[in-house]
């Protein structure tokens, strides 16, 4: 078996331009990214640089224009069934209760309802929502809905977890609680995680490794940093450590110019 859970190899993604239908736009170019089994890797980069595009390629939801994907050493064709995907946007079904949202994936897999219900109930307990299974999404706070979404992803016991800025809409306190929750659950089974975020502090606090992408178009990795902070970590406390501050400085030196380029591009588009 491969030492890598997920490999994105020389990925290139080209699309028709929305502004000029006759032109093509290369969002991602010549990008190779490998995630080891049990490794937590975060990807940071400017807004619109193609981070989510790479995640969709890894999930098998988007076929790259060139390059390939391997999952535990095997070429990926179609949807990546060994991966669970936690989206940035609200993905819960509003007509289903919390427990019914959590167990829906198990039901699609043909798990008997009683067993699916028991597993969903156990995962709601693990994410701190015991007694909330009968609540509907509109009856839950934003943090609670994220906990339901987390349980919905992890109940399927994926070997790879893909997370697309899952906590960006939360307030700071709730966000830190959720970050610690994810780290605690991850440390129990050490799944491979590919985590997309705009927040450099979040990336450093949670990860084994941080990959920096350039500004688009044709984004590509321009920096890779091993996060050698000891585990277990508390995401609030670890930010006060001198090594955290040093890592932040090193990564920001690479990321800063790309953020400024991305910001300038956004201004040109808006003009």
C-alpha positions as CSV (number, residue, x, y, z in Angstrom):
1,X,0.0,0.0,0.0
2,X,1.2,3.5,-0.8
3,X,2.5,5.7,2.0
4,X,0.3,8.5,0.6
5,X,-3.5,8.5,1.1
6,X,-4.0,11.1,-1.6
7,X,-1.8,12.3,-4.5
8,X,-2.6,15.1,-6.9
9,X,0.0,14.7,-9.6
10,X,0.8,17.5,-12.1
11,X,-2.7,18.8,-12.0
12,X,-3.9,21.4,-14.5
13,X,-7.5,22.7,-14.6
14,X,-8.6,24.9,-17.5
15,X,-12.1,26.4,-17.9
16,X,-13.9,28.6,-20.4
17,X,-13.7,32.2,-19.2
18,X,-16.9,33.7,-17.9
19,X,-15.9,37.2,-19.0
20,X,-14.9,36.1,-22.5
21,X,-16.5,32.8,-23.6
22,X,-14.0,32.5,-26.4
23,X,-11.1,32.4,-24.1
24,X,-9.9,29.7,-21.7
25,X,-8.8,30.3,-18.1
26,X,-6.2,28.1,-16.3
27,X,-7.1,28.1,-12.6
28,X,-4.5,25.5,-11.5
29,X,-1.3,24.6,-13.3
30,X,1.4,22.0,-12.8
31,X,0.4,21.3,-9.2
32,X,1.6,18.3,-7.3
33,X,0.4,17.7,-3.7
34,X,0.7,14.6,-1.6
35,X,-1.0,13.8,1.7
36,X,0.4,11.0,3.8
37,X,-1.8,8.5,5.6
38,X,-2.7,10.0,8.9
39,X,-1.3,13.4,7.9
40,X,-3.1,16.8,8.5
41,X,-2.2,19.2,5.6
42,X,-3.6,22.7,5.2
43,X,-3.5,24.7,2.0
44,X,-3.5,28.5,2.2
45,X,-3.5,31.1,-0.6
46,X,-5.2,34.3,-1.8
47,X,-8.9,34.5,-2.5
48,X,-9.8,32.9,-5.8
49,X,-6.5,31.1,-6.3
50,X,-7.9,27.7,-6.9
51,X,-7.8,26.0,-3.4
52,X,-11.4,24.6,-3.7
53,X,-10.7,23.5,-7.2
54,X,-7.9,21.3,-6.0
55,X,-10.2,19.9,-3.2
56,X,-12.8,19.1,-5.8
57,X,-10.2,17.3,-7.9
58,X,-9.2,15.2,-4.9
59,X,-12.8,14.4,-4.2
60,X,-13.3,13.2,-7.8
61,X,-16.0,15.9,-8.4
62,X,-13.9,17.6,-11.0
63,X,-11.7,15.9,-13.6
64,X,-8.5,17.8,-14.3
65,X,-7.6,19.0,-17.8
66,X,-4.3,17.1,-17.3
67,X,-2.5,15.2,-14.6
68,X,-3.9,12.5,-12.3
69,X,-5.1,11.6,-8.9
70,X,-4.1,8.6,-6.8
71,X,-5.8,7.3,-3.7
72,X,-3.7,5.0,-1.6
73,X,-1.6,4.3,-4.7
74,X,-4.5,3.6,-7.1
75,X,-5.6,5.9,-9.9
76,X,-8.8,7.6,-9.1
77,X,-11.7,7.2,-11.5
78,X,-15.0,8.9,-10.7
79,X,-15.9,10.0,-7.2
80,X,-13.4,9.4,-4.4
81,X,-15.4,6.9,-2.3
82,X,-12.6,6.8,0.4
83,X,-13.0,10.5,1.1
84,X,-15.5,12.5,3.2
85,X,-16.2,16.1,2.2
86,X,-17.1,18.9,4.6
87,X,-18.3,21.9,2.6
88,X,-17.9,25.6,3.4
89,X,-21.5,26.3,2.7
90,X,-24.5,24.9,4.5
91,X,-25.0,21.4,3.3
92,X,-27.7,20.0,5.7
93,X,-31.1,19.1,4.4
94,X,-33.5,21.5,6.1
95,X,-36.4,19.0,6.1
96,X,-34.4,16.4,8.0
97,X,-33.7,16.5,11.7
98,X,-30.1,16.5,12.9
99,X,-30.0,12.7,13.4
100,X,-31.6,12.1,10.0
101,X,-29.0,14.4,8.4
102,X,-26.2,12.4,10.1
103,X,-27.5,9.0,9.1
104,X,-28.4,9.8,5.4
105,X,-25.0,8.7,4.0
106,X,-25.3,5.4,5.9
107,X,-28.8,4.9,4.5
108,X,-27.5,5.5,0.9
109,X,-24.9,2.8,1.6
110,X,-27.7,0.3,2.6
111,X,-27.0,0.2,6.3
112,X,-30.2,-1.0,8.1
113,X,-32.1,1.9,9.7
114,X,-31.7,0.8,13.3
115,X,-27.9,0.5,12.9
116,X,-27.7,3.8,11.0
117,X,-29.7,5.5,13.8
118,X,-27.4,4.1,16.5
119,X,-24.3,5.2,14.7
120,X,-25.7,8.6,14.0
121,X,-26.7,9.0,17.7
122,X,-23.2,8.0,18.8
123,X,-21.6,10.5,16.5
124,X,-23.9,13.3,17.7
125,X,-22.8,12.5,21.2
126,X,-19.1,12.6,20.1
127,X,-19.5,16.1,18.7
128,X,-21.4,17.3,21.8
129,X,-24.9,17.2,20.6
130,X,-26.5,14.6,22.8
131,X,-30.2,15.3,23.0
132,X,-30.3,17.5,19.9
133,X,-31.0,14.7,17.4
134,X,-34.6,15.7,16.9
135,X,-33.8,19.4,16.2
136,X,-34.0,20.7,12.6
137,X,-31.2,22.8,11.1
138,X,-33.2,26.1,11.6
139,X,-33.4,25.3,15.3
140,X,-29.7,25.0,15.7
141,X,-27.0,27.7,16.0
142,X,-24.3,28.0,13.4
143,X,-21.8,26.1,15.5
144,X,-24.3,23.3,16.2
145,X,-25.0,23.0,12.5
146,X,-21.3,22.7,11.8
147,X,-21.1,19.9,14.4
148,X,-23.9,18.1,12.7
149,X,-22.1,18.5,9.4
150,X,-18.9,17.1,11.0
151,X,-20.8,14.1,12.4
152,X,-22.4,13.6,9.0
153,X,-18.9,13.4,7.4
154,X,-17.2,11.3,10.0
155,X,-20.0,8.7,10.6
156,X,-19.0,7.2,7.2
157,X,-15.5,6.5,8.6
158,X,-13.7,7.9,5.5
159,X,-10.0,7.3,5.1
160,X,-9.5,10.8,3.8
161,X,-11.2,13.9,5.1
162,X,-11.6,16.9,2.7
163,X,-12.5,20.2,4.4
164,X,-13.2,23.4,2.5
165,X,-13.0,26.4,4.9
166,X,-15.6,24.7,7.2
167,X,-15.5,27.2,10.0
168,X,-15.0,30.5,8.2
169,X,-18.6,31.7,9.0
170,X,-18.3,31.1,12.7
171,X,-17.5,33.6,15.4
172,X,-14.0,33.3,16.9
173,X,-14.9,31.5,20.1
174,X,-17.1,28.9,18.3
175,X,-14.5,28.5,15.6
176,X,-11.8,27.6,18.2
177,X,-14.1,25.1,19.9
178,X,-14.7,23.5,16.5
179,X,-11.0,23.5,15.6
180,X,-10.2,21.7,18.8
181,X,-13.1,19.3,18.3
182,X,-11.7,18.3,14.9
183,X,-8.2,17.9,16.3
184,X,-9.4,15.6,19.1
185,X,-11.5,13.5,16.7
186,X,-8.6,13.4,14.1
187,X,-6.1,12.3,16.8
188,X,-8.3,9.3,17.7
189,X,-8.1,7.7,14.3
190,X,-5.4,9.7,12.4
191,X,-7.2,9.9,9.1
192,X,-5.6,11.9,6.2
193,X,-6.9,15.4,6.2
194,X,-6.7,18.0,3.4
195,X,-7.9,21.3,4.9
196,X,-8.5,24.5,2.9
197,X,-8.4,27.8,4.8
198,X,-7.8,31.5,4.4
199,X,-6.7,31.7,8.0
200,X,-3.0,31.3,8.4
201,X,-3.3,31.0,12.2
202,X,-5.8,28.2,11.8
203,X,-3.6,26.4,9.3
204,X,-0.5,26.5,11.6
205,X,-2.5,25.6,14.8
206,X,-4.1,22.5,13.3
207,X,-1.6,21.1,10.7
208,X,1.4,18.8,10.3
209,X,2.2,20.7,7.1
210,X,1.1,23.9,5.4
211,X,1.3,24.4,1.7
212,X,1.1,27.9,0.2
213,X,-0.4,28.5,-3.2
214,X,0.4,31.4,-5.5
215,X,-2.2,34.0,-6.7
216,X,-4.1,32.9,-9.7
217,X,-4.5,32.5,-12.6
218,X,-2.4,29.3,-13.0
219,X,-1.9,28.8,-9.3
220,X,0.7,26.4,-8.1
221,X,2.5,25.6,-4.8
222,X,5.2,28.1,-3.9
223,X,6.0,27.1,-0.4
224,X,5.7,24.1,2.0
225,X,6.3,24.2,5.7
226,X,6.5,21.4,8.3
227,X,4.7,22.4,11.5
228,X,6.8,21.0,14.2
229,X,4.7,22.1,17.2
230,X,4.1,19.4,19.7
231,X,0.7,17.6,19.9
232,X,-1.8,17.5,21.4
233,X,-2.6,21.2,20.7
234,X,-5.1,23.7,22.0
235,X,-5.6,26.1,19.0
236,X,-5.8,29.2,21.3
237,X,-2.9,28.3,23.6
238,X,-0.5,27.2,20.8
239,X,-0.7,30.7,19.3
240,X,1.3,32.1,22.2
241,X,4.3,29.8,21.7
242,X,7.5,31.4,20.2
243,X,7.7,28.6,17.6
244,X,4.2,29.4,16.4
245,X,5.1,33.1,16.0
246,X,8.3,32.1,14.1
247,X,6.4,29.8,11.7
248,X,3.8,32.4,11.1
249,X,6.5,34.9,10.2
250,X,8.2,32.5,7.8
251,X,5.0,31.5,6.0
252,X,3.6,35.0,5.9
253,X,6.8,36.2,4.1
254,X,5.9,33.8,1.3
255,X,2.2,34.4,1.4
256,X,2.1,38.2,1.7
257,X,3.0,39.1,-1.9
258,X,0.6,36.6,-3.3
259,X,-2.2,38.0,-1.1
260,X,-1.4,41.5,-2.4
261,X,-1.5,40.2,-6.0
262,X,-4.8,38.5,-5.4
263,X,-6.2,41.6,-3.9
264,X,-5.1,43.7,-6.9
265,X,-6.7,41.3,-9.2
266,X,-10.0,41.5,-7.3
267,X,-9.9,45.3,-7.6
268,X,-9.3,45.1,-11.3
269,X,-12.3,42.8,-11.8
270,X,-14.5,45.1,-9.8
271,X,-13.4,48.2,-11.7
